[in-house]
């Protein structure tokens, strides 16, 4: 099968067009999926920079978002059958979706929302699971939660779906950050009640909205740069959750507020085979239902076609530039 992979970590141009054997017939709870579209996430570039071929293999194939058709199922599969259209974010330590076929465990897969094409569906899984876990598992938000949620980096992939989920399923007032006219327009389209500029004085901008504090902060980028602001604006006993990898982040400044601080990493359940790892399937099924009902919309902002190393090298470079809006999808 056709795939794009690499052997040793490095810059984007290490990605190569390769030909791999088709995956073995699925065993256990695995599905064999013919991939129709993928999307690009920062994790793709981080793994490419830091890790080489998987143990026992000559290559590493990246890609942790996909939409496709189930071709075969393992003997223990209960949720899917051949011919099902699915979307998913795969496991970190298995070969990824930048290939024509992929094995993925059913606990990480959802039925693709009806009415979406392959690219639209591929824009959703990883970021939707991340956003859902961040809101409901890490920030302890419920459908009845009120207060104010600050989403820093609102125009990115996670921010784009997090805003939507919070707007639809909670009572929170959503303040998203954006620094360019096009990103301001995007986060407003996603459903933010207010937009502020993270390059300016965020505390002053929040006070200008008539708020002294925010009860919840979703820090999606540059957490170390905004730490002092977070200490100032987070309400006592508030919640802060991060997804990025700050070089330095000292939590002592939050002690006197008895703040709850957590990281969200959507691969944790699959990486450690936690007892609740099937929650990812449940989340994707709920997201699928909300999309079908028109309550959530895909976050695709850019589309390219054709699986090739040349295309993926360009997309990795674009991702590393840090100016992406929503999600970039690649349709095979």
PADRENGU-714701 format. One line per 3 residues: number of its first residue (from 0); their letters; for each residue x, y, z of C-alpha. Coordinates in Angstrom, 1 decimal, padded with zeros to 4 digits. Example, Ala and Ser with C-alpha at 12.3 -4.5 7.8 and 13.67 -1.06 7.14 Angstrom:
# PADRENGU-714701
0) as) 012.3/-004.5/007.8; 013.7/-001.1/007.1;
//
This chain:
# PADRENGU-714701
0) xxx) 000.0/000.0/000.0; 001.0/003.6/-000.5; 002.1/005.6/002.5;
3) xxx) 004.3/008.5/003.7; 006.8/007.8/006.4; 010.4/008.4/007.7;
6) xxx) 013.1/006.5/009.6; 014.8/009.0/011.8; 013.6/012.3/013.4;
9) xxx) 014.3/015.6/011.7; 012.9/018.4/009.5; 009.8/018.1/007.3;
12) xxx) 011.8/017.0/004.3; 012.6/013.6/005.9; 009.1/012.5/004.9;
15) xxx) 009.2/010.0/002.0; 006.8/008.2/-000.3; 007.0/004.6/000.6;
18) xxx) 005.3/001.3/-000.3; 004.4/-000.9/002.6; 002.7/-004.3/002.9;
21) xxx) -001.0/-004.2/003.6; -001.7/-004.5/007.4; -002.3/-008.0/008.6;
24) xxx) -006.0/-009.1/009.0; -007.4/-007.4/012.1; -007.3/-009.3/015.4;
27) xxx) -009.1/-008.7/018.7; -010.9/-005.4/018.7; -009.1/-004.0/015.7;
30) xxx) -010.6/-002.6/012.6; -008.9/-002.4/009.2; -009.9/000.9/007.7;
33) xxx) -009.3/002.1/004.1; -008.4/005.8/004.8; -010.1/008.4/002.7;
36) xxx) -008.9/011.6/004.3; -006.7/012.8/007.2; -006.0/016.1/008.9;
39) xxx) -002.9/017.8/010.2; -002.2/018.3/013.9; 000.7/019.7/015.8;
42) xxx) 001.4/016.3/017.2; 002.4/015.2/013.7; 005.2/017.6/013.6;
45) xxx) 006.2/017.1/017.3; 006.6/013.3/016.8; 008.5/013.8/013.5;
48) xxx) 011.0/016.1/015.3; 011.5/013.8/018.3; 011.0/010.1/017.5;
51) xxx) 012.1/007.8/014.8; 010.7/004.5/013.5; 008.5/002.4/015.7;
54) xxx) 010.2/-000.4/017.6; 010.5/-003.5/015.4; 009.7/-001.5/012.2;
57) xxx) 011.8/000.2/009.6; 009.4/003.2/009.3; 007.2/005.5/011.2;
60) xxx) 003.9/006.6/009.6; 002.4/009.7/011.1; -001.2/010.8/011.2;
63) xxx) -003.7/010.8/014.1; -006.9/011.9/012.4; -008.7/010.0/009.8;
66) xxx) -012.0/009.2/008.1; -012.6/006.1/006.0; -014.4/002.8/005.4;
69) xxx) -014.1/-000.3/007.5; -012.9/-003.1/005.3; -012.6/-005.9/007.9;
72) xxx) -013.1/-006.4/011.7; -011.4/-008.5/014.3; -013.3/-011.3/016.0;
75) xxx) -014.0/-009.3/019.2; -015.3/-006.2/017.5; -018.9/-005.2/018.6;
78) xxx) -019.5/-001.7/017.4; -018.6/-001.8/013.7; -018.9/-004.0/010.6;
81) xxx) -017.4/-003.9/007.2; -018.7/-001.0/005.1; -019.2/001.4/008.0;
84) xxx) -018.0/004.9/007.4; -015.9/005.9/010.5; -013.8/008.7/011.9;
87) xxx) -011.2/008.5/014.5; -007.9/009.6/016.2; -005.6/006.6/016.5;
90) xxx) -003.1/005.5/019.1; 000.2/007.3/019.5; 002.4/004.1/019.4;
93) xxx) 000.9/002.5/016.3; 001.4/003.3/012.7; -000.6/006.3/011.6;
96) xxx) -003.2/007.3/009.0; -000.9/008.8/006.4; -001.4/005.5/004.5;
99) xxx) -004.0/003.9/002.3; -005.0/001.4/005.1; -004.7/001.4/008.8;
102) xxx) -005.4/-000.9/011.8; -007.1/000.9/014.7; -008.8/-000.3/017.9;
105) xxx) -012.6/000.2/017.9; -012.5/001.9/021.3; -010.9/004.9/019.5;
108) xxx) -013.4/005.1/016.6; -016.8/006.6/016.0; -019.4/006.4/013.3;
111) xxx) -018.8/009.2/010.8; -021.5/011.9/010.9; -024.0/011.6/008.1;
114) xxx) -024.0/014.5/005.7; -020.3/015.1/005.9; -017.7/014.3/003.2;
117) xxx) -014.4/012.6/004.0; -012.4/015.8/004.5; -015.0/017.5/006.8;
120) xxx) -015.1/014.3/008.9; -011.4/014.1/009.2; -011.2/017.6/010.6;
123) xxx) -012.9/016.6/013.8; -011.8/013.5/015.8; -008.5/014.5/017.6;
126) xxx) -009.5/018.0/018.4; -013.1/017.1/019.3; -011.9/014.4/021.8;
129) xxx) -009.3/016.9/023.2; -011.8/019.6/023.6; -014.4/017.3/025.1;
132) xxx) -012.0/015.8/027.6; -010.6/019.3/028.5; -014.1/020.7/029.2;
135) xxx) -015.7/017.8/031.0; -012.9/015.6/032.3; -010.2/018.2/033.2;
138) xxx) -012.1/021.5/033.8; -015.0/019.6/035.5; -017.5/021.5/033.5;
141) xxx) -021.1/020.2/033.4; -024.0/021.2/031.3; -025.2/023.5/034.0;
144) xxx) -021.8/025.3/034.6; -021.9/029.0/034.4; -019.1/031.6/034.7;
147) xxx) -016.6/032.6/032.0; -014.3/030.4/030.0; -011.2/032.0/028.4;
150) xxx) -010.0/030.1/025.4; -006.4/031.2/024.5; -005.7/030.3/020.9;
153) xxx) -009.3/030.2/019.8; -008.7/030.0/016.1; -006.6/026.8/016.2;
156) xxx) -008.0/023.3/015.7; -008.8/022.6/019.3; -010.1/026.1/020.0;
159) xxx) -012.4/026.0/017.0; -014.3/022.9/018.3; -013.9/023.7/022.0;
162) xxx) -015.7/027.0/021.5; -018.6/025.2/019.8; -018.9/022.5/022.4;
165) xxx) -018.8/025.0/025.3; -021.3/027.3/023.6; -023.8/024.5/022.9;
168) xxx) -023.5/022.3/026.0; -022.7/024.6/028.9; -023.8/027.9/030.3;
171) xxx) -020.4/029.5/030.2; -019.7/032.9/028.6; -016.9/032.2/026.1;
174) xxx) -014.1/034.6/025.6; -011.7/033.6/022.8; -008.4/035.1/021.9;
177) xxx) -007.4/036.0/018.3; -004.9/038.6/017.0; -005.7/039.0/013.3;
180) xxx) -008.9/040.1/011.5; -009.3/036.7/009.9; -008.9/034.8/013.2;
183) xxx) -011.3/037.1/015.0; -013.9/036.5/012.3; -013.3/032.7/012.6;
186) xxx) -013.8/032.5/016.4; -016.9/034.6/016.1; -018.2/032.2/013.5;
189) xxx) -017.4/029.3/015.9; -019.6/030.9/018.6; -017.4/033.0/020.9;
192) xxx) -019.4/035.6/022.9; -016.4/037.9/023.1; -013.0/038.1/021.3;
195) xxx) -009.9/039.7/022.8; -006.3/040.0/021.6; -003.8/037.7/023.3;
198) xxx) -001.0/040.0/022.1; -002.4/042.8/024.2; -003.3/043.2/027.9;
201) xxx) -005.8/040.4/028.3; -006.6/041.3/031.9; -007.5/044.8/030.9;
204) xxx) -009.6/043.6/028.0; -011.5/041.2/030.3; -012.2/043.9/032.7;
207) xxx) -013.5/046.0/029.8; -016.1/043.3/029.3; -017.3/043.9/032.8;
210) xxx) -015.6/040.9/034.3; -013.0/040.8/037.1; -012.1/037.2/036.8;
213) xxx) -012.8/034.1/034.6; -013.7/030.8/036.3; -012.1/028.6/033.6;
216) xxx) -009.1/028.9/031.3; -008.3/026.6/028.4; -004.7/027.5/027.5;
219) xxx) -004.1/026.0/024.1; -000.8/027.8/023.2; 002.0/029.9/024.7;
222) xxx) 001.0/029.0/028.3; 004.4/030.1/029.7; 004.0/033.5/028.1;
225) xxx) 000.6/034.0/029.6; 001.2/032.5/033.1; 001.2/035.8/035.0;
228) xxx) -002.0/036.9/033.3; -003.6/033.6/034.3; -002.6/034.1/037.9;
231) xxx) -004.3/037.5/037.9; -007.5/036.7/036.1; -008.4/033.3/037.3;
234) xxx) -011.1/033.3/040.0; -010.3/031.8/043.4; -010.9/028.1/043.2;
237) xxx) -011.0/028.3/039.4; -009.8/025.8/036.9; -006.9/026.0/034.4;
240) xxx) -006.1/023.4/031.8; -003.3/023.3/029.3; -002.5/021.2/026.2;
243) xxx) 000.9/022.7/025.1; 004.5/022.0/026.1; 005.7/025.2/027.9;
246) xxx) 009.4/025.3/028.6; 008.7/026.7/032.1; 005.4/026.8/034.0;
249) xxx) 005.6/027.5/037.7; 002.3/026.6/039.4; 003.2/028.2/042.7;
252) xxx) 001.6/031.5/041.8; -001.8/029.7/041.8; -001.5/028.2/045.3;
255) xxx) -003.2/031.0/047.2; -006.2/030.8/044.9; -006.5/027.0/045.4;
258) xxx) -006.6/026.7/041.7; -007.1/023.4/039.9; -004.4/022.9/037.2;
261) xxx) -004.5/020.1/034.8; -003.0/019.0/031.5; -005.1/017.5/028.7;
264) xxx) -003.5/014.9/026.5; -006.0/012.9/024.5; -003.6/010.0/024.0;
267) xxx) -003.4/009.2/027.7; -006.3/006.6/027.7; -004.9/004.7/024.7;
270) xxx) -001.3/005.0/025.7; -001.8/003.5/029.2; -004.8/001.3/028.3;
273) xxx) -006.8/002.9/031.1; -010.0/001.1/032.2; -012.1/003.9/030.6;
276) xxx) -010.2/003.9/027.3; -013.5/003.3/025.5; -014.6/006.8/026.5;
279) xxx) -013.0/008.0/023.2; -015.5/006.0/021.2; -018.4/007.3/023.3;
282) xxx) -017.2/010.9/022.9; -017.0/010.5/019.1; -020.4/009.0/019.0;
285) xxx) -021.8/012.0/020.9; -019.9/014.4/018.6; -021.3/012.6/015.6;
288) xxx) -024.8/013.0/016.8; -024.3/016.7/017.5; -022.9/017.3/014.0;
291) xxx) -025.8/015.4/012.4; -028.2/017.6/014.4; -026.5/020.8/013.2;
294) xxx) -025.3/021.7/016.7; -021.6/021.4/015.7; -019.9/022.1/012.4;
297) xxx) -016.7/020.8/010.9; -013.6/022.9/011.5; -012.0/022.5/008.1;
300) xxx) -010.5/025.7/006.8; -008.2/024.5/004.1; -008.3/021.4/001.8;
303) xxx) -005.6/019.7/-000.3; -005.8/016.5/-002.3; -003.5/013.5/-002.9;
306) xxx) -001.4/011.5/-000.4; 002.3/012.3/-001.1; 005.4/013.2/000.7;
309) xxx) 005.7/016.5/-001.2; 002.2/017.6/000.0; 002.8/016.5/003.6;
312) xxx) 006.2/018.3/003.8; 004.4/021.5/002.8; 001.6/020.9/005.3;
315) xxx) 004.1/020.2/008.1; 005.9/023.4/007.4; 002.7/025.4/007.4;
318) xxx) 001.7/023.8/010.7; 005.0/024.7/012.3; 004.6/028.3/011.2;
321) xxx) 001.8/028.6/013.8; -000.6/030.7/011.8; -003.1/028.0/010.8;
324) xxx) -006.8/028.6/011.2; -009.1/025.7/012.1; -008.0/022.4/010.4;
327) xxx) -006.2/021.6/007.2; -007.5/018.3/005.6; -005.9/016.1/003.1;
330) xx) -008.3/014.0/000.9; -006.8/011.0/-000.8;
//
